């Protein structure tokens, strides 16, 4: 059988120390988490799915368009885009690529399953090696031009595998391409399900990466984007990879997601998970928006840095506008998502952002006294969203899109003097990389352009 045997111990050569492995799942006598509940409820169904795996000889014959293609995710790579690229390349006979560096959560997942970062190289290197202009690329986990690596030309795109809405910046192609878009909680769920449907052998490490990516994108199956297929596939992958305590794996992954946040610069936090969108108004006008997200298990630490994050957010807005790739950015937001309590606070750094956030219903709750104390003077830049609103895809972008479609426009709202002063940071400062020999961590900080200027927002 192509299915891997479960591990009896907690250590495997080339892997991080894994959660205990066995042939069946066991849990402590307490109330089940959503992940544990899904694993148990879908156990039989998932078992049937798993039994279909590894019975086909040549998967690429089913989808010849993707054989030999480069599979690449979006800019500011996350775990779903990295795991999805690796899984899709294994499934369809291609090469995985990445459009940027990786975050601490992705690093944890790769180490857990013994996968080297060298196995998923920068996309620009692979395109050069695969014929340059003639290289063929399949996009994974996105389909918007605003998230496309500059190294990829639209003429090179032969496929899209994604789980996001089709919006105004959707890729356009001159020829028909392979498209697999499903309204599921994770792109990695689609890849795992395709392994089943195509009866393809799945390497155990690929199954492990897909499992962790689904847990990440669905916040351990608690996000409003979670579907029944996400739950079924998680149950299948838990069995397939032999993870005994999936809740322990969830806890370790949550911890890894927040591990480096406390030491990251304001620049890195604002740019780390930022996506751009183009929203269409009723008169055909376009509102360009950037939306960054910080997911953390330690929300108080992030909220205490609001006064530091606001000027960096304004500077980031100015820099995005100056890049000349489609006009000024009208609004920029940063959501601090508490992935333990499923709560979100959103930073509104200017009058336009405050107006749009209000119309979109972001200010659904008053700030708590504790949050106000943590944020200090920066509390006036915070709004608290309704309970359970934690997903950019499902909870943040849709109401903003509706507000613009119904007529909200930034044209009548001018930046006040303090915003203009903060925006000047983009002209008077530069972002530099700093490397720590102590922990081997590279960070990015904003510094004054003169030689010995003081740090701003570092």
C-alpha positions as CSV (number, residue, x, y, z in Angstrom):
1,X,0.0,0.0,0.0
2,X,1.2,3.5,-0.7
3,X,-0.3,4.8,2.6
4,X,2.5,5.3,5.1
5,X,2.6,3.3,8.3
6,X,2.0,5.3,11.5
7,X,5.0,6.1,13.6
8,X,5.2,4.5,17.0
9,X,7.6,7.1,18.5
10,X,7.7,10.9,18.6
11,X,10.8,11.4,16.5
12,X,11.5,10.7,12.9
13,X,14.8,11.2,11.1
14,X,14.8,14.6,9.4
15,X,11.7,15.8,11.2
16,X,11.0,18.0,14.2
17,X,9.7,16.1,17.2
18,X,6.2,15.2,16.1
19,X,2.9,14.8,18.0
20,X,2.6,11.2,19.0
21,X,1.7,8.8,16.1
22,X,-0.5,5.7,16.2
23,X,-3.0,3.8,14.2
24,X,-6.0,5.4,15.9
25,X,-6.8,8.7,17.5
26,X,-7.2,9.1,21.2
27,X,-8.0,12.2,23.3
28,X,-8.2,13.2,26.9
29,X,-11.6,13.1,28.6
30,X,-12.7,16.7,28.1
31,X,-14.9,18.7,25.8
32,X,-13.8,18.2,22.2
33,X,-12.4,21.1,20.2
34,X,-13.9,21.7,16.7
35,X,-11.0,19.8,15.1
36,X,-11.4,16.8,17.4
37,X,-15.1,16.8,16.9
38,X,-14.7,16.9,13.1
39,X,-12.1,14.1,13.2
40,X,-14.5,11.8,15.2
41,X,-17.7,12.7,13.3
42,X,-16.1,12.3,9.9
43,X,-14.0,9.3,10.8
44,X,-15.8,6.7,8.7
45,X,-16.4,8.9,5.7
46,X,-12.7,10.0,5.8
47,X,-11.6,6.4,6.0
48,X,-13.5,5.7,2.7
49,X,-11.8,8.7,1.1
50,X,-8.4,7.5,2.2
51,X,-8.9,4.0,0.8
52,X,-9.3,5.5,-2.7
53,X,-5.8,7.1,-2.6
54,X,-2.9,5.6,-4.4
55,X,-4.7,3.4,-6.9
56,X,-3.9,5.4,-10.1
57,X,-0.7,4.9,-12.1
58,X,-0.4,8.2,-14.1
59,X,-2.3,11.2,-12.7
60,X,-0.7,13.6,-15.2
61,X,-2.7,11.9,-18.0
62,X,-5.9,13.3,-16.5
63,X,-4.6,16.9,-16.5
64,X,-1.8,17.1,-19.1
65,X,-2.0,21.0,-19.1
66,X,-0.3,21.0,-15.7
67,X,2.4,18.4,-16.2
68,X,5.8,20.1,-15.8
69,X,4.3,23.4,-14.7
70,X,5.6,25.7,-12.0
71,X,3.1,25.9,-9.1
72,X,3.3,29.2,-7.3
73,X,1.3,31.0,-4.6
74,X,0.7,34.7,-3.9
75,X,3.1,37.5,-2.8
76,X,3.6,37.5,1.0
77,X,3.4,33.7,1.1
78,X,1.5,31.9,3.8
79,X,1.2,28.3,4.8
80,X,-1.7,27.5,2.5
81,X,0.1,28.9,-0.6
82,X,3.3,27.0,0.3
83,X,1.7,23.7,1.2
84,X,-0.7,24.1,-1.8
85,X,2.2,24.6,-4.2
86,X,4.1,21.6,-2.9
87,X,0.9,19.4,-2.9
88,X,-0.2,20.5,-6.4
89,X,3.3,19.9,-7.8
90,X,3.4,16.4,-6.3
91,X,-0.1,15.7,-7.6
92,X,0.2,17.0,-11.2
93,X,3.9,16.4,-11.9
94,X,5.3,19.9,-11.6
95,X,7.7,22.0,-9.6
96,X,6.7,24.0,-6.5
97,X,7.7,27.6,-6.1
98,X,7.3,30.6,-3.8
99,X,6.7,34.2,-4.4
100,X,8.4,35.5,-1.2
101,X,10.0,34.4,2.0
102,X,8.1,32.3,4.5
103,X,6.6,33.1,7.9
104,X,7.3,31.3,11.2
105,X,4.2,29.2,11.0
106,X,5.2,27.8,7.5
107,X,8.7,27.3,8.9
108,X,7.3,25.2,11.7
109,X,5.2,23.1,9.3
110,X,8.1,22.4,7.0
111,X,10.3,21.4,9.9
112,X,7.6,19.2,11.4
113,X,7.3,17.1,8.2
114,X,11.0,17.2,7.3
115,X,10.6,19.3,4.1
116,X,13.5,21.6,3.2
117,X,12.8,25.1,2.1
118,X,15.3,24.4,-0.7
119,X,12.6,22.2,-2.2
120,X,10.4,25.2,-2.9
121,X,12.6,27.8,-4.5
122,X,11.9,31.4,-5.5
123,X,9.6,31.6,-8.6
124,X,11.9,34.0,-10.5
125,X,14.8,31.4,-10.4
126,X,12.6,28.6,-11.6
127,X,11.1,30.6,-14.4
128,X,14.6,31.4,-15.7
129,X,15.5,27.7,-15.6
130,X,12.3,26.7,-17.3
131,X,12.7,28.7,-20.5
132,X,11.9,32.2,-19.3
133,X,9.1,33.5,-21.6
134,X,8.1,29.9,-22.4
135,X,7.8,28.8,-18.7
136,X,4.3,27.6,-17.7
137,X,2.9,28.6,-14.3
138,X,-0.1,27.4,-12.4
139,X,-1.3,29.9,-9.7
140,X,-2.3,28.5,-6.3
141,X,-4.3,30.2,-3.5
142,X,-5.0,33.3,-5.5
143,X,-6.1,34.7,-8.9
144,X,-5.7,38.5,-8.6
145,X,-3.1,40.6,-10.4
146,X,-2.5,42.6,-7.2
147,X,-1.0,39.4,-5.6
148,X,0.9,38.2,-8.6
149,X,4.7,38.0,-8.5
150,X,6.3,40.5,-10.9
151,X,8.3,37.6,-12.3
152,X,5.1,35.9,-13.7
153,X,3.6,37.2,-16.9
154,X,-0.1,36.5,-17.6
155,X,0.9,34.9,-20.8
156,X,2.7,32.2,-18.8
157,X,-0.3,31.2,-16.7
158,X,-1.8,27.8,-17.6
159,X,-3.8,27.1,-14.5
160,X,-5.5,28.5,-11.3
161,X,-6.3,26.5,-8.2
162,X,-8.0,28.7,-5.6
163,X,-10.7,29.2,-3.0
164,X,-11.2,33.0,-3.1
165,X,-13.9,35.2,-4.7
166,X,-13.5,36.4,-8.3
167,X,-13.1,40.2,-7.9
168,X,-12.2,43.2,-10.1
169,X,-8.5,42.3,-10.3
170,X,-8.9,38.7,-11.5
171,X,-6.3,37.4,-13.9
172,X,-7.3,37.6,-17.6
173,X,-5.9,35.2,-20.2
174,X,-6.0,35.1,-24.0
175,X,-6.5,31.3,-24.0
176,X,-8.5,28.9,-22.0
177,X,-6.7,27.5,-18.9
178,X,-7.2,24.9,-16.2
179,X,-9.3,26.4,-13.4
180,X,-10.3,24.7,-10.1
181,X,-12.0,27.2,-7.8
182,X,-14.1,26.0,-4.9
183,X,-15.8,27.9,-2.0
184,X,-13.9,25.9,0.6
185,X,-12.0,27.1,3.7
186,X,-8.5,26.3,2.3
187,X,-6.8,25.8,-1.0
188,X,-5.1,22.8,0.5
189,X,-8.4,21.1,1.0
190,X,-8.9,21.3,-2.7
191,X,-5.5,19.7,-3.4
192,X,-6.1,16.9,-0.8
193,X,-9.5,16.2,-2.3
194,X,-8.0,16.1,-5.8
195,X,-5.5,13.4,-4.6
196,X,-8.6,11.3,-3.7
197,X,-10.6,12.0,-6.9
198,X,-7.6,11.3,-9.1
199,X,-6.7,8.2,-7.0
200,X,-3.1,9.5,-6.7
201,X,-0.4,8.4,-4.2
202,X,0.1,11.1,-1.6
203,X,3.5,11.4,0.1
204,X,3.1,11.4,3.9
205,X,4.9,14.7,4.3
206,X,2.6,16.3,1.7
207,X,-0.4,15.1,3.6
208,X,1.0,16.6,6.8
209,X,1.7,20.0,5.2
210,X,-1.8,20.0,3.7
211,X,-3.3,19.2,7.1
212,X,-1.5,22.0,8.8
213,X,-2.4,24.5,6.0
214,X,-6.1,23.7,6.4
215,X,-6.0,24.1,10.1
216,X,-4.2,27.4,9.6
217,X,-6.6,28.9,7.0
218,X,-9.7,27.8,8.9
219,X,-8.3,28.7,12.4
220,X,-8.6,25.1,13.5
221,X,-12.0,24.7,11.8
222,X,-13.4,27.6,13.7
223,X,-13.4,30.3,11.0
224,X,-16.7,31.1,9.3
225,X,-15.1,30.0,6.0
226,X,-14.9,26.4,7.2
227,X,-17.0,23.9,5.2
228,X,-18.0,20.3,5.6
229,X,-15.3,19.3,3.1
230,X,-12.7,21.0,5.2
231,X,-13.8,18.9,8.2
232,X,-13.9,15.6,6.1
233,X,-10.5,16.2,4.6
234,X,-8.9,17.1,8.0
235,X,-10.3,13.8,9.4
236,X,-8.8,11.9,6.4
237,X,-5.4,13.6,6.7
238,X,-5.2,13.0,10.5
239,X,-5.7,9.3,9.8
240,X,-3.5,9.2,6.8
241,X,-0.5,10.9,8.5
242,X,-1.1,9.1,11.8
243,X,-1.3,12.1,14.1
244,X,-2.7,11.0,17.4
245,X,-3.3,14.3,19.2
246,X,-4.4,16.7,16.5
247,X,-5.2,19.2,19.2
248,X,-1.6,19.2,20.4
249,X,-0.6,19.9,16.8
250,X,-3.1,22.8,16.6
251,X,-1.7,24.3,19.8
252,X,1.9,24.0,18.6
253,X,1.0,25.6,15.3
254,X,-0.9,28.5,17.0
255,X,2.2,29.1,19.1
256,X,4.5,29.1,16.1
257,X,2.2,31.6,14.3
258,X,2.8,34.1,17.1
259,X,6.4,33.2,18.0
260,X,8.1,36.0,16.2
261,X,5.4,38.7,16.3
262,X,6.6,40.3,19.5
263,X,10.0,41.0,18.1
264,X,9.0,42.0,14.6
265,X,9.3,45.6,13.5
266,X,6.2,47.8,12.8
267,X,7.1,47.6,9.1
268,X,7.2,43.8,9.1
269,X,3.8,43.6,10.9
270,X,2.2,46.0,8.4
271,X,3.7,44.4,5.3
272,X,3.8,40.8,6.5
273,X,0.3,39.7,5.4
274,X,-0.9,42.5,3.2
275,X,-3.1,42.1,0.2
276,X,-4.4,44.7,-2.3
277,X,-7.9,44.9,-3.7
278,X,-9.7,47.0,-6.3
279,X,-13.3,47.7,-5.5
280,X,-15.8,49.0,-8.1
281,X,-18.2,51.9,-7.4
282,X,-21.7,52.3,-9.0
283,X,-20.3,54.9,-11.4
284,X,-17.5,52.7,-12.6
285,X,-14.9,54.3,-10.3
286,X,-12.3,52.2,-8.6
287,X,-11.3,52.3,-5.0
288,X,-7.9,50.8,-4.3
289,X,-7.5,49.3,-0.9
290,X,-4.8,47.5,1.0
291,X,-5.7,45.2,3.9
292,X,-3.1,43.7,6.3
293,X,-3.8,41.0,8.9
294,X,-1.9,40.0,12.0
295,X,-3.1,36.7,13.5
296,X,-1.9,36.2,17.1
297,X,-2.4,34.2,20.3
298,X,-1.2,37.3,22.2
299,X,-3.5,40.1,21.2
300,X,-2.6,42.4,24.2
301,X,1.0,42.6,23.0
302,X,-0.1,43.7,19.6
303,X,-2.7,46.2,20.9
304,X,-0.1,47.8,23.1
305,X,1.8,48.7,19.9
306,X,-1.0,50.5,18.1
307,X,0.7,53.9,18.4
308,X,3.8,52.4,16.8
309,X,1.8,50.7,14.0
310,X,-0.3,53.6,12.9
311,X,2.5,55.8,11.4
312,X,3.9,52.8,9.7
313,X,0.6,52.0,8.2
314,X,0.3,55.5,6.8
315,X,3.8,55.2,5.4
316,X,3.0,51.9,3.9
317,X,0.0,53.4,2.2
318,X,2.1,56.2,0.7
319,X,4.8,53.7,-0.5
320,X,2.2,51.5,-2.2
321,X,0.8,54.6,-3.9
322,X,4.2,55.6,-5.2
323,X,5.0,52.3,-6.9
324,X,3.2,53.3,-10.0
325,X,1.2,50.1,-10.6
326,X,-2.3,51.4,-10.9
327,X,-2.7,54.7,-8.9
328,X,-3.0,55.8,-5.3
329,X,-4.1,53.5,-2.5
330,X,-7.3,55.1,-1.2
331,X,-7.5,53.2,2.1
332,X,-5.4,50.9,4.2
333,X,-6.4,48.7,7.1
334,X,-4.7,46.5,9.6
335,X,-6.7,43.8,11.5
336,X,-5.3,42.4,14.7
337,X,-7.0,39.0,15.0
338,X,-7.1,37.2,18.3
339,X,-7.1,33.6,17.1
340,X,-7.8,32.2,20.6
341,X,-10.9,34.3,21.5
342,X,-11.9,34.9,17.8
343,X,-12.0,38.7,18.2
344,X,-10.7,41.4,15.8
345,X,-9.6,45.0,16.3
346,X,-9.0,47.0,13.2
347,X,-6.6,50.0,12.8
348,X,-8.1,53.0,11.0
349,X,-5.2,55.4,10.4
350,X,-7.0,58.2,8.6
351,X,-10.4,59.9,7.9
352,X,-11.1,57.8,4.8
353,X,-10.4,54.6,6.6
354,X,-12.6,55.6,9.6
355,X,-15.5,56.6,7.3
356,X,-15.3,53.4,5.2
357,X,-15.0,51.2,8.4
358,X,-18.1,52.9,9.8
359,X,-20.1,52.3,6.7
360,X,-19.0,48.7,6.6
361,X,-20.0,48.1,10.2
362,X,-16.5,47.5,11.6
363,X,-17.2,49.6,14.7
364,X,-19.7,47.0,16.0
365,X,-18.6,47.1,19.7
366,X,-17.1,49.7,22.1
367,X,-13.4,49.2,23.1
368,X,-13.0,47.5,26.4
369,X,-11.3,49.5,29.2
370,X,-8.4,47.0,29.1
371,X,-7.9,47.5,25.3
372,X,-8.1,51.3,25.7
373,X,-5.5,51.2,28.4
374,X,-3.2,49.0,26.4
375,X,-3.5,51.1,23.3
376,X,-3.1,54.4,25.2
377,X,-3.2,57.4,22.8
378,X,-3.5,55.0,19.9
379,X,-7.0,53.8,21.1
380,X,-8.6,56.5,18.9
381,X,-7.3,54.6,15.8
382,X,-9.0,51.3,16.9
383,X,-12.4,49.9,16.2
384,X,-13.7,46.6,17.5
385,X,-15.5,44.3,15.1
386,X,-18.5,42.0,16.0
387,X,-17.7,38.7,17.8
388,X,-16.5,36.0,15.6
389,X,-15.4,38.2,12.7
390,X,-11.9,36.9,12.0
391,X,-11.7,36.2,8.2
392,X,-10.4,38.7,5.7
393,X,-12.1,36.7,2.9
394,X,-15.4,36.2,4.6
395,X,-15.8,39.0,7.2
396,X,-13.6,42.0,6.2
397,X,-13.6,42.4,2.4
398,X,-17.3,41.6,1.6
399,X,-18.7,44.5,3.7
400,X,-16.1,46.9,2.4
401,X,-17.0,45.8,-1.2
402,X,-20.7,46.3,-0.5
403,X,-20.1,49.8,0.9
404,X,-18.2,50.9,-2.2
405,X,-20.7,49.3,-4.5
406,X,-23.5,51.2,-2.8
407,X,-21.7,54.5,-3.3
408,X,-19.1,55.1,-0.7
409,X,-16.3,57.2,-2.2
410,X,-13.1,58.7,-0.9
411,X,-13.2,61.7,-3.2
412,X,-15.0,64.0,-0.7
413,X,-12.7,63.0,2.2
414,X,-9.3,64.7,2.4
415,X,-6.4,63.6,4.6
416,X,-5.9,65.9,7.6
417,X,-2.5,67.5,8.4
418,X,-1.3,64.8,10.7
419,X,-1.8,62.1,8.0
420,X,0.1,64.2,5.5
421,X,3.0,64.5,8.0
422,X,3.0,60.8,8.6
423,X,2.9,60.1,4.9
424,X,6.1,62.1,4.5
425,X,7.8,59.2,6.3
426,X,7.8,57.3,3.1
427,X,9.9,60.0,1.4
428,X,12.3,60.6,4.3
429,X,12.9,57.1,5.5
430,X,14.0,53.8,4.0
431,X,13.5,50.1,5.0
432,X,16.6,48.1,5.9
433,X,17.1,44.5,6.7
434,X,18.7,43.7,10.1
435,X,20.1,40.3,10.9
436,X,20.5,38.9,14.5
437,X,23.4,36.5,15.0
438,X,21.8,35.5,18.3
439,X,18.7,33.8,16.8
440,X,19.4,33.9,13.0
441,X,16.3,36.1,12.5
442,X,16.1,38.7,9.8
443,X,13.8,41.7,10.4
444,X,13.0,44.9,8.5
445,X,13.0,48.3,10.1
446,X,12.3,51.8,8.9
447,X,15.3,54.2,9.3
448,X,16.0,57.8,8.5
449,X,17.8,58.1,5.1
450,X,20.6,60.1,6.7
451,X,23.5,57.9,7.9
452,X,22.9,57.8,11.6
453,X,19.2,58.6,11.8
454,X,17.0,57.3,14.6
455,X,14.7,54.4,14.0
456,X,11.1,55.2,13.3
457,X,8.5,52.5,14.0
458,X,11.2,49.8,14.6
